[in-house]
Amino acid sequence: MSETSRPEAAPTDHTSPTLYSERLWVPVWWWIAGLFVAGLLAAEVHMGAPGVRAWLPYVLLLPLPIWGLVWLSRTRVELVDEADGVHLRVGQAHLPVDVIARVAEVPATAKSAALGRQLDPAAFVQHRVWVKTMVLIVLDDPEDPTPYWLISTRRPAELLAALDRARPEEH
């Protein structure tokens, strides 16, 4: 198989039917805190200045946390049915489901161990701090040096069920 699970090899066409989709948004309280800090900084700069200096800090500083939090929330976990088979997409990386040997949920209590001493340096990890659960996807591809994927997901049971439905019967 000439494909790889590394992100730089991912195609950019997203017109295929989606079997599972999840966007890893940051928590709501991060938005509140980010806008509060930006508003506080803008008020500090404003401090009674007349004219343009009165509203310019708000115009310049309030979009910054919005942009930053949208950027942090850009990661999508998708299971897409394409012409050459079903692929798991995580951010820019993609993985054909026919190379998946096993899948398992990593609960919040085991996340630290999975990302710590037990982590294989060759593994593909897509971790988001604000997402408590993960999924472990063990690969069976002799041409790919990646032993497994470890990805954050808020709905591990749904993702595992979608992967099980999409995988070939011989697994």
FIKOLZA-1660 file (N, C-alpha, C; in steps of 0.1 Angstrom, whole numbers, plus 5000, padded with zeros to 4 digits):
% residues 171
   i   px   py   pz ch aa at
   1 5009 4988 5000  A  M  N
   1 5000 5000 5000  A  M CA
   1 5009 5012 5000  A  M  C
   2 5007 5021 4991  A  S  N
   2 5016 5033 4989  A  S CA
   2 5011 5044 4998  A  S  C
   3 5000 5043 5004  A  E  N
   3 4995 5054 5013  A  E CA
   3 5002 5053 5026  A  E  C
   4 5002 5065 5033  A  T  N
   4 5008 5065 5046  A  T CA
   4 4998 5073 5056  A  T  C
   5 5000 5071 5068  A  S  N
   5 4992 5078 5078  A  S CA
   5 4997 5091 5082  A  S  C
   6 5008 5095 5076  A  R  N
   6 5014 5108 5080  A  R CA
   6 5006 5120 5074  A  R  C
   7 5004 5131 5081  A  P  N
   7 4996 5142 5076  A  P CA
   7 5000 5148 5063  A  P  C
   8 5012 5148 5059  A  E  N
   8 5016 5155 5047  A  E CA
   8 5012 5148 5035  A  E  C
   9 5007 5136 5036  A  A  N
   9 5003 5128 5024  A  A CA
   9 4988 5129 5022  A  A  C
  10 4980 5136 5030  A  A  N
  10 4966 5137 5030  A  A CA
  10 4961 5145 5018  A  A  C
  11 4951 5139 5010  A  P  N
  11 4945 5147 5000  A  P CA
  11 4936 5157 5005  A  P  C
  12 4932 5167 4997  A  T  N
  12 4924 5178 5002  A  T CA
  12 4910 5178 4998  A  T  C
  13 4906 5168 4990  A  D  N
  13 4892 5167 4985  A  D CA
  13 4883 5162 4996  A  D  C
  14 4873 5170 5000  A  H  N
  14 4864 5165 5010  A  H CA
  14 4850 5165 5005  A  H  C
  15 4848 5160 4993  A  T  N
  15 4834 5159 4987  A  T CA
  15 4828 5146 4989  A  T  C
  16 4834 5136 4995  A  S  N
  16 4829 5123 4997  A  S CA
  16 4819 5122 5008  A  S  C
  17 4810 5112 5008  A  P  N
  17 4800 5110 5019  A  P CA
  17 4807 5108 5032  A  P  C
  18 4802 5114 5043  A  T  N
  18 4808 5113 5056  A  T CA
  18 4800 5104 5064  A  T  C
  19 4806 5094 5070  A  L  N
  19 4800 5084 5079  A  L CA
  19 4800 5088 5093  A  L  C
  20 4810 5096 5097  A  Y  N
  20 4811 5101 5111  A  Y CA
  20 4819 5114 5110  A  Y  C
  21 4814 5124 5118  A  S  N
  21 4821 5137 5118  A  S CA
  21 4820 5143 5132  A  S  C
  22 4831 5148 5136  A  E  N
  22 4832 5155 5149  A  E CA
  22 4842 5166 5149  A  E  C
  23 4839 5178 5154  A  R  N
  23 4849 5188 5155  A  R CA
  23 4852 5190 5169  A  R  C
  24 4865 5191 5172  A  L  N
  24 4870 5192 5186  A  L CA
  24 4871 5207 5191  A  L  C
  25 4859 5213 5193  A  W  N
  25 4858 5226 5198  A  W CA
  25 4864 5228 5212  A  W  C
  26 4869 5239 5215  A  V  N
  26 4874 5242 5228  A  V CA
  26 4862 5245 5237  A  V  C
  27 4863 5243 5250  A  P  N
  27 4852 5245 5259  A  P CA
  27 4846 5259 5259  A  P  C
  28 4834 5261 5263  A  V  N
  28 4827 5274 5263  A  V CA
  28 4834 5284 5272  A  V  C
  29 4839 5279 5283  A  W  N
  29 4845 5288 5293  A  W CA
  29 4858 5293 5288  A  W  C
  30 4865 5287 5278  A  W  N
  30 4877 5293 5272  A  W CA
  30 4873 5305 5264  A  W  C
  31 4861 5305 5257  A  W  N
  31 4857 5316 5250  A  W CA
  31 4854 5328 5259  A  W  C
  32 4847 5325 5270  A  I  N
  32 4843 5335 5279  A  I CA
  32 4856 5342 5285  A  I  C
  33 4865 5333 5289  A  A  N
  33 4878 5338 5295  A  A CA
  33 4886 5346 5285  A  A  C
  34 4887 5341 5273  A  G  N
  34 4895 5348 5262  A  G CA
  34 4889 5362 5259  A  G  C
  35 4876 5362 5258  A  L  N
  35 4869 5375 5255  A  L CA
  35 4870 5385 5267  A  L  C
  36 4869 5380 5279  A  F  N
  36 4871 5388 5291  A  F CA
  36 4885 5394 5292  A  F  C
  37 4895 5386 5289  A  V  N
  37 4909 5391 5290  A  V CA
  37 4911 5401 5279  A  V  C
  38 4907 5398 5267  A  A  N
  38 4908 5408 5256  A  A CA
  38 4901 5421 5259  A  A  C
  39 4889 5420 5264  A  G  N
  39 4881 5432 5268  A  G CA
  39 4888 5440 5279  A  G  C
  40 4894 5433 5289  A  L  N
  40 4901 5439 5300  A  L CA
  40 4914 5447 5294  A  L  C
  41 4921 5440 5285  A  L  N
  41 4933 5447 5279  A  L CA
  41 4929 5459 5271  A  L  C
  42 4918 5457 5263  A  A  N
  42 4913 5469 5255  A  A CA
  42 4909 5480 5264  A  A  C
  43 4902 5478 5275  A  A  N
  43 4898 5488 5285  A  A CA
  43 4910 5495 5291  A  A  C
  44 4921 5487 5294  A  E  N
  44 4933 5492 5299  A  E CA
  44 4940 5502 5289  A  E  C
  45 4940 5498 5277  A  V  N
  45 4946 5507 5266  A  V CA
  45 4937 5519 5264  A  V  C
  46 4924 5517 5265  A  H  N
  46 4914 5528 5263  A  H CA
  46 4916 5539 5274  A  H  C
  47 4913 5535 5286  A  M  N
  47 4914 5544 5298  A  M CA
  47 4911 5558 5295  A  M  C
  48 4900 5561 5289  A  G  N
  48 4895 5574 5288  A  G CA
  48 4901 5582 5276  A  G  C
  49 4908 5576 5267  A  A  N
  49 4913 5583 5256  A  A CA
  49 4902 5587 5246  A  A  C
  50 4902 5599 5242  A  P  N
  50 4891 5604 5233  A  P CA
  50 4894 5599 5218  A  P  C
  51 4884 5600 5210  A  G  N
  51 4885 5598 5196  A  G CA
  51 4888 5583 5192  A  G  C
  52 4897 5582 5182  A  V  N
  52 4900 5568 5177  A  V CA
  52 4905 5559 5187  A  V  C
  53 4913 5565 5196  A  R  N
  53 4919 5557 5207  A  R CA
  53 4909 5551 5216  A  R  C
  54 4897 5555 5216  A  A  N
  54 4887 5550 5225  A  A CA
  54 4881 5537 5220  A  A  C
  55 4879 5535 5208  A  W  N
  55 4873 5522 5203  A  W CA
  55 4883 5513 5195  A  W  C
  56 4895 5519 5191  A  L  N
  56 4905 5511 5184  A  L CA
  56 4910 5499 5192  A  L  C
  57 4913 5499 5205  A  P  N
  57 4917 5487 5212  A  P CA
  57 4907 5476 5211  A  P  C
  58 4895 5479 5212  A  Y  N
  58 4884 5469 5212  A  Y CA
  58 4883 5462 5198  A  Y  C
  59 4885 5470 5188  A  V  N
  59 4884 5465 5174  A  V CA
  59 4896 5456 5171  A  V  C
  60 4908 5460 5177  A  L  N
  60 4920 5452 5174  A  L CA
  60 4921 5440 5184  A  L  C
  61 4917 5441 5196  A  L  N
  61 4920 5430 5206  A  L CA
  61 4909 5420 5207  A  L  C
  62 4896 5423 5205  A  L  N
  62 4886 5414 5207  A  L CA
  62 4886 5403 5196  A  L  C
  63 4890 5405 5184  A  P  N
  63 4890 5394 5174  A  P CA
  63 4902 5384 5177  A  P  C
  64 4912 5388 5184  A  L  N
  64 4923 5379 5186  A  L CA
  64 4919 5366 5194  A  L  C
  65 4912 5367 5205  A  P  N
  65 4909 5354 5211  A  P CA
  65 4899 5346 5203  A  P  C
  66 4890 5353 5195  A  I  N
  66 4881 5345 5187  A  I CA
  66 4889 5338 5176  A  I  C
  67 4898 5344 5170  A  W  N
  67 4907 5338 5159  A  W CA
  67 4914 5326 5166  A  W  C
  68 4921 5329 5177  A  G  N
  68 4929 5318 5184  A  G CA
  68 4921 5306 5188  A  G  C
  69 4909 5308 5193  A  L  N
  69 4900 5297 5197  A  L CA
  69 4894 5289 5185  A  L  C
  70 4891 5296 5175  A  V  N
  70 4887 5290 5163  A  V CA
  70 4898 5281 5157  A  V  C
  71 4910 5287 5157  A  W  N
  71 4922 5280 5152  A  W CA
  71 4925 5267 5160  A  W  C
  72 4924 5268 5174  A  L  N
  72 4926 5257 5182  A  L CA
  72 4915 5246 5180  A  L  C
  73 4903 5250 5176  A  S  N
  73 4892 5241 5173  A  S CA
  73 4891 5236 5159  A  S  C
  74 4901 5237 5151  A  R  N
  74 4901 5234 5137  A  R CA
  74 4901 5219 5134  A  R  C
  75 4905 5211 5144  A  T  N
  75 4907 5197 5142  A  T CA
  75 4893 5190 5140  A  T  C
  76 4892 5182 5130  A  R  N
  76 4880 5174 5127  A  R CA
  76 4884 5159 5128  A  R  C
  77 4875 5151 5133  A  V  N
  77 4877 5136 5132  A  V CA
  77 4865 5132 5123  A  V  C
  78 4869 5125 5112  A  E  N
  78 4858 5122 5102  A  E CA
  78 4861 5108 5097  A  E  C
  79 4851 5101 5094  A  L  N
  79 4851 5088 5087  A  L CA
  79 4844 5090 5073  A  L  C
  80 4852 5090 5062  A  V  N
  80 4847 5094 5049  A  V CA
  80 4848 5082 5040  A  V  C
  81 4837 5080 5032  A  D  N
  81 4836 5070 5022  A  D CA
  81 4841 5076 5009  A  D  C
  82 4852 5071 5004  A  E  N
  82 4858 5076 4992  A  E CA
  82 4858 5066 4981  A  E  C
  83 4862 5069 4969  A  A  N
  83 4862 5060 4958  A  A CA
  83 4871 5048 4961  A  A  C
  84 4882 5050 4967  A  D  N
  84 4892 5039 4970  A  D CA
  84 4890 5033 4984  A  D  C
  85 4878 5035 4990  A  G  N
  85 4875 5029 5003  A  G CA
  85 4872 5039 5013  A  G  C
  86 4869 5034 5025  A  V  N
  86 4866 5043 5037  A  V CA
  86 4879 5047 5043  A  V  C
  87 4880 5060 5047  A  H  N
  87 4892 5066 5053  A  H CA
  87 4888 5073 5066  A  H  C
  88 4897 5072 5076  A  L  N
  88 4896 5080 5088  A  L CA
  88 4904 5092 5086  A  L  C
  89 4898 5104 5088  A  R  N
  89 4906 5116 5087  A  R CA
  89 4906 5123 5100  A  R  C
  90 4918 5127 5104  A  V  N
  90 4920 5134 5117  A  V CA
  90 4929 5146 5113  A  V  C
  91 4923 5158 5113  A  G  N
  91 4930 5169 5108  A  G CA
  91 4934 5167 5094  A  G  C
  92 4947 5168 5091  A  Q  N
  92 4952 5166 5077  A  Q CA
  92 4956 5151 5074  A  Q  C
  93 4957 5143 5085  A  A  N
  93 4961 5129 5083  A  A CA
  93 4949 5121 5079  A  A  C
  94 4952 5110 5072  A  H  N
  94 4941 5101 5068  A  H CA
  94 4946 5087 5069  A  H  C
  95 4937 5078 5071  A  L  N
  95 4940 5064 5073  A  L CA
  95 4930 5055 5067  A  L  C
  96 4933 5046 5057  A  P  N
  96 4924 5037 5052  A  P CA
  96 4919 5027 5063  A  P  C
  97 4907 5024 5064  A  V  N
  97 4902 5016 5075  A  V CA
  97 4906 5001 5073  A  V  C
  98 4910 4997 5061  A  D  N
  98 4913 4983 5058  A  D CA
  98 4927 4980 5065  A  D  C
  99 4934 4990 5070  A  V  N
  99 4947 4987 5076  A  V CA
  99 4946 4987 5092  A  V  C
 100 4933 4988 5096  A  I  N
 100 4931 4989 5111  A  I CA
 100 4930 4974 5116  A  I  C
 101 4938 4971 5126  A  A  N
 101 4937 4957 5132  A  A CA
 101 4927 4957 5143  A  A  C
 102 4928 4967 5152  A  R  N
 102 4920 4967 5164  A  R CA
 102 4917 4982 5168  A  R  C
 103 4906 4984 5175  A  V  N
 103 4903 4997 5180  A  V CA
 103 4899 4995 5195  A  V  C
 104 4901 5006 5203  A  A  N
 104 4897 5005 5217  A  A CA
 104 4896 5020 5222  A  A  C
 105 4887 5021 5232  A  E  N
 105 4885 5034 5238  A  E CA
 105 4895 5035 5249  A  E  C
 106 4901 5048 5250  A  V  N
 106 4910 5051 5261  A  V CA
 106 4902 5060 5270  A  V  C
 107 4897 5056 5282  A  P  N
 107 4890 5064 5291  A  P CA
 107 4898 5076 5297  A  P  C
 108 4892 5085 5303  A  A  N
 108 4899 5097 5308  A  A CA
 108 4908 5092 5319  A  A  C
 109 4905 5082 5326  A  T  N
 109 4914 5077 5337  A  T CA
 109 4927 5071 5332  A  T  C
 110 4927 5066 5320  A  A  N
 110 4939 5059 5314  A  A CA
 110 4946 5068 5304  A  A  C
 111 4941 5080 5302  A  K  N
 111 4947 5089 5292  A  K CA
 111 4961 5093 5295  A  K  C
 112 4964 5096 5308  A  S  N
 112 4977 5100 5312  A  S CA
 112 4987 5088 5310  A  S  C
 113 4984 5076 5312  A  A  N
 113 4993 5065 5310  A  A CA
 113 4995 5063 5295  A  A  C
 114 4984 5064 5287  A  A  N
 114 4985 5062 5273  A  A CA
 114 4994 5073 5266  A  A  C
 115 4994 5085 5272  A  L  N
 115 5003 5095 5266  A  L CA
 115 5016 5096 5273  A  L  C
 116 5018 5089 5283  A  G  N
 116 5030 5089 5291  A  G CA
 116 5040 5078 5288  A  G  C
 117 5043 5070 5298  A  R  N
 117 5053 5059 5297  A  R CA
 117 5049 5049 5287  A  R  C
 118 5036 5047 5284  A  Q  N
 118 5032 5036 5274  A  Q CA
 118 5032 5041 5260  A  Q  C
 119 5035 5054 5257  A  L  N
 119 5034 5059 5244  A  L CA
 119 5046 5054 5235  A  L  C
 120 5043 5049 5224  A  D  N
 120 5053 5046 5214  A  D CA
 120 5057 5058 5207  A  D  C
 121 5070 5062 5206  A  P  N
 121 5074 5074 5199  A  P CA
 121 5070 5074 5184  A  P  C
 122 5068 5063 5178  A  A  N
 122 5064 5062 5164  A  A CA
 122 5049 5064 5162  A  A  C
 123 5041 5064 5172  A  A  N
 123 5027 5065 5171  A  A CA
 123 5023 5079 5166  A  A  C
 124 5011 5079 5159  A  F  N
 124 5005 5091 5155  A  F CA
 124 4996 5096 5166  A  F  C
 125 4998 5108 5171  A  V  N
 125 4990 5113 5183  A  V CA
 125 4984 5126 5179  A  V  C
 126 4971 5127 5180  A  Q  N
 126 4963 5139 5178  A  Q CA
 126 4956 5142 5191  A  Q  C
 127 4962 5149 5200  A  H  N
 127 4957 5151 5214  A  H CA
 127 4952 5165 5216  A  H  C
 128 4941 5166 5222  A  R  N
 128 4936 5179 5226  A  R CA
 128 4933 5179 5241  A  R  C
 129 4939 5188 5248  A  V  N
 129 4939 5188 5262  A  V CA
 129 4925 5189 5268  A  V  C
 130 4916 5196 5261  A  W  N
 130 4903 5198 5266  A  W CA
 130 4893 5187 5263  A  W  C
 131 4898 5177 5256  A  V  N
 131 4889 5165 5254  A  V CA
 131 4894 5154 5263  A  V  C
 132 4885 5148 5271  A  K  N
 132 4890 5139 5281  A  K CA
 132 4892 5125 5276  A  K  C
 133 4885 5120 5266  A  T  N
 133 4886 5106 5261  A  T CA
 133 4894 5105 5248  A  T  C
 134 4899 5093 5246  A  M  N
 134 4907 5091 5233  A  M CA
 134 4903 5078 5228  A  M  C
 135 4907 5075 5215  A  V  N
 135 4906 5062 5209  A  V CA
 135 4919 5057 5204  A  V  C
 136 4922 5045 5207  A  L  N
 136 4934 5038 5202  A  L CA
 136 4931 5030 5190  A  L  C
 137 4938 5032 5179  A  I  N
 137 4936 5025 5167  A  I CA
 137 4949 5018 5163  A  I  C
 138 4949 5005 5164  A  V  N
 138 4961 4997 5161  A  V CA
 138 4962 4994 5147  A  V  C
 139 4973 4996 5140  A  L  N
 139 4974 4994 5126  A  L CA
 139 4981 4980 5122  A  L  C
 140 4977 4975 5111  A  D  N
 140 4983 4963 5105  A  D CA
 140 4987 4966 5091  A  D  C
 141 4997 4974 5089  A  D  N
 141 5002 4978 5076  A  D CA
 141 5018 4977 5076  A  D  C
 142 5023 4967 5070  A  P  N
 142 5038 4965 5070  A  P CA
 142 5046 4976 5063  A  P  C
 143 5039 4984 5055  A  E  N
 143 5046 4995 5048  A  E CA
 143 5046 5008 5056  A  E  C
 144 5039 5009 5067  A  D  N
 144 5037 5021 5075  A  D CA
 144 5044 5019 5088  A  D  C
 145 5054 5027 5092  A  P  N
 145 5061 5025 5105  A  P CA
 145 5053 5029 5117  A  P  C
 146 5041 5035 5115  A  T  N
 146 5033 5039 5126  A  T CA
 146 5025 5027 5132  A  T  C
 147 5028 5024 5145  A  P  N
 147 5021 5012 5150  A  P CA
 147 5007 5014 5154  A  P  C
 148 5003 5026 5158  A  Y  N
 148 4989 5029 5161  A  Y CA
 148 4987 5044 5161  A  Y  C
 149 4974 5048 5161  A  W  N
 149 4970 5061 5162  A  W CA
 149 4963 5063 5176  A  W  C
 150 4965 5074 5182  A  L  N
 150 4959 5078 5195  A  L CA
 150 4953 5091 5193  A  L  C
 151 4940 5092 5192  A  I  N
 151 4933 5105 5189  A  I CA
 151 4922 5108 5199  A  I  C
 152 4921 5121 5201  A  S  N
 152 4911 5126 5211  A  S CA
 152 4897 5126 5204  A  S  C
 153 4887 5123 5211  A  T  N
 153 4873 5123 5206  A  T CA
 153 4864 5124 5218  A  T  C
 154 4854 5132 5217  A  R  N
 154 4844 5134 5227  A  R CA
 154 4833 5122 5227  A  R  C
 155 4832 5116 5216  A  R  N
 155 4823 5105 5214  A  R CA
 155 4829 5092 5209  A  R  C
 156 4838 5086 5218  A  P  N
 156 4845 5074 5214  A  P CA
 156 4836 5062 5211  A  P  C
 157 4825 5060 5217  A  A  N
 157 4817 5049 5214  A  A CA
 157 4811 5050 5200  A  A  C
 158 4807 5062 5196  A  E  N
 158 4801 5064 5183  A  E CA
 158 4812 5062 5172  A  E  C
 159 4824 5067 5175  A  L  N
 159 4835 5066 5165  A  L CA
 159 4839 5051 5164  A  L  C
 160 4840 5044 5175  A  L  N
 160 4843 5030 5174  A  L CA
 160 4832 5022 5167  A  L  C
 161 4820 5025 5169  A  A  N
 161 4809 5018 5162  A  A CA
 161 4810 5021 5147  A  A  C
 162 4812 5034 5143  A  A  N
 162 4813 5037 5129  A  A CA
 162 4825 5030 5123  A  A  C
 163 4836 5029 5130  A  L  N
 163 4848 5022 5124  A  L CA
 163 4845 5007 5123  A  L  C
 164 4838 5001 5132  A  D  N
 164 4835 4987 5131  A  D CA
 164 4826 4984 5119  A  D  C
 165 4816 4993 5117  A  R  N
 165 4807 4992 5105  A  R CA
 165 4815 4993 5092  A  R  C
 166 4825 5002 5092  A  A  N
 166 4832 5005 5080  A  A CA
 166 4843 4995 5076  A  A  C
 167 4848 4988 5087  A  R  N
 167 4860 4979 5084  A  R CA
 167 4855 4966 5077  A  R  C
 168 4864 4961 5069  A  P  N
 168 4861 4948 5061  A  P CA
 168 4858 4937 5071  A  P  C
 169 4851 4927 5066  A  E  N
 169 4846 4916 5075  A  E CA
 169 4857 4907 5080  A  E  C
 170 4868 4906 5073  A  E  N
 170 4879 4897 5078  A  E CA
 170 4886 4902 5090  A  E  C
 171 4884 4915 5095  A  H  N
 171 4890 4919 5107  A  H CA
 171 4882 4915 5118  A  H  C
% end
